[in-house]
């Protein structure tokens, strides 16, 4: 079974008393068609890809906030400016929408949209987080561990929180966190199996 990294992190660090309902909600979501209306950052990601493909200029990218709904405008203004600043400040290189997948106890956990850095010919994988707030520390630690498990040969991993304007990195695998995520993945798959059996 394959689920998104964000879904797995929510399950892994959520209220364990709600494991069954949370797992069911994630599984139900997998069967629903993609709804662009619920995707708050769709236009930004599309513009970001166009910018990186040299299809639009810096000025057009920075003016993106003028072409979106008023409730998104201020957030998009910050996203565009911060994205350009953070890329330059941290010498980040666009890698495209390349899915990264970690196999955790048989559960395939995927993420996408990432950058990379090249330092001393060593590649570091940087995940893009578009949300207004940084992830809580434990979820951040969990996502970094997922990335490290997915890319064990990279020199390091990171999360670029575009709106808050921060870069969080890790160079080593947190084994304690990896063991915990392994347990949670096993639990998720057990619940998924029970739900299938009940159908």
C-alpha positions, 0 to 999 in steps of 0.5 A: 500500500502507498500513502503520502508522507503527510498522511503517514506523519499525521497517523504516526503522531496523531492520537493513538486512540483514533488510529482506526478512524484515522487509518480509515479516513486515509484509506478512503481518501486514496479512493477519491479522485483528486479535487483541485478545489481543496488544493490551496497551493496548486497554483503556486506549485504550478507557477514554481514549476513554470518559473524553474522551467524558464517559462515565466520571469522572476517578475511574473513569479513575484506577481503571482499573488495578483492572479489568485483569490484575495484569501490566498494573495498575501500567502502567495506573496510571501511564498514567491519572495521567500522561495527565491530568497531561500534558494539563493541563501542556501544555494538550493537547486531545483530538482523537479517534482520527483517522488521519493519513496520510503518502504517502512515495514511494507508501507510505501510512504511517498513525498514529492516536490523537492530541491537539493543542495550540492556541497563537496559533490554531496547531494542533500535532499530538501523537501518543500513544505508550503504551509503557513506554519512549520510542522510541530517538532516531533512531526518535523523529526518524523518527516526528516526520518522518512526522507532519510529512510527513503534516501539513505545514500544522500549526504543529508535531508531537509525541510524547507518551510517556505512561508516561515522562511526556515530550513531544517536539516538532518545528516544522520538517521535517527534510529529511535525515530525510525524504529517508532515509525516502523511500529506505526507503519505496522499498526497502519497495515494491520488496521488496513487489513482488518478494514478489508476483512470487514468489507 
